[in-house]
Amino acid sequence: MNREIDAYMHKFSRAITADGQIFTDQTTVKSGHNISYVEVRAEEVPVCDSITERDANLLTSGIPGTRSVKDVELQKIIKFYDRAPLTCLTNTNGEAWVLLDENNVPIKGFIDPTDRLVDGRRLSDGYKVVMYAENGRKISPHQGWSFEAYSGLFKFDSNKTPEKMGWGRPRVEVFRYIGKSVKEKFGDITQLIECVYNSAVAISKAALVVQPFDISTEKMIQLYEKPYMIPGTFDKFGKQVYANSFQYNIPGYVFEAIALDKDETIVAECQHLENGDSKVTVEVAVDPESGLPIIGYEQTTDKNGFPLLSLNVGHLNFRFSTFMTEGGEKIKIKPVITLGQNNTNNAATPISKEEREKLESTQFRVNFKPNIVG
């Protein structure tokens, strides 16, 4: 099957079979594009409308054979081969030619005019391959050759090979993509997110150790004297749920909270303090009569054997995982101060000097919407 039909079937996600075949798994053509992210380009090549624009805007000035990409940043994305000599592949009757690198390995991944459209419609003709005979005379594609940009293969008609046409060893002008793949770009992103970042400091995770800190609600500060009702929530008895908040300053940079009694990760409100501590607040479902946290429910039976569901109250235990330095020191991060907030017109609303001083004297606050433990 030729390349045009193959590409058509990929585009429309169809698998076809030969005559007499029933099942689609007998086809030699896959039904769609399955492309590794190693091969997908992650950086954009510029629009190049024509060869004239190519020479004026993309390339350095100079005699043919000595030119290269002009822009320093663009040199990291595309490379220009200027009158580079082709090499004929063996056992191809002079019909298949390629460019070789310094290790005599065929080069692939060239740029095609279809890779970047002008105004979303016209081809970037500045990326067209231009071929010359060994004597410098231009060879048009109408003279019997074609080029496949991905594989880097130059194919000549059997009756119009360079040898039969007297062209000698052909030379080409062509662009190749040398920028990053999606895989490499993902690697860059991973390196960024593997750091704890503040406008003043970036700390590599390799310089940190994880230190757990266990504490129960018995030792934490109860913020409210009486439990408060959580509207619209009901327990297993069908009664309204009551809660209270418990707070404690954890030594270290807290990044995870676990309710040990329930063996589940929770979302706690956390303020990373300037001295390296983390002020954490957890909201816990409590018994409205005793005010003690609800640990769970116990199923028992009465004297007649009927099942009963009783409330188990006490103190909950939490484990807060913190980042510390390898030397056991706390991570101290300068507070990030918000000087204004966006209003409906997306404009900054200034704050007063007094309010700013108040902010600068308080903590760096990371806002999470806490979930109720219970």
Secondary structure, DSSP 8 states (H G I E B T S, - for coil): --HHHHHHHHHTT-----TT---GGG-SS-SS----TTTSB-S-------HHHIIIIIB--SSTTS--B--TTGGGTEEEEEEEE-EE-TTSTT-EEE-B-TTS-B---B--GGGSEETTTEE-GGG--EEE-TTS-EE-GGGTEEEETTTTEEEE-TTS-HHHHT--S-EEEEEEE-S-BHHHHHHHHHHHHTEEEETTEEEEGGGEEEEEEEEETTTSEE--SS-EEEEEEE-TTS-EEEEEEEEEEEESEEEEEEETTTTEEE--EEEE-TTSEEEEEEEEEE-TTT--BEEEEEEEE-TTS-EEEEEEES--EEEEEEEEETTS-B---------EEE-TTS-EEE--HHHHHHHHTS-EEE-----EE-
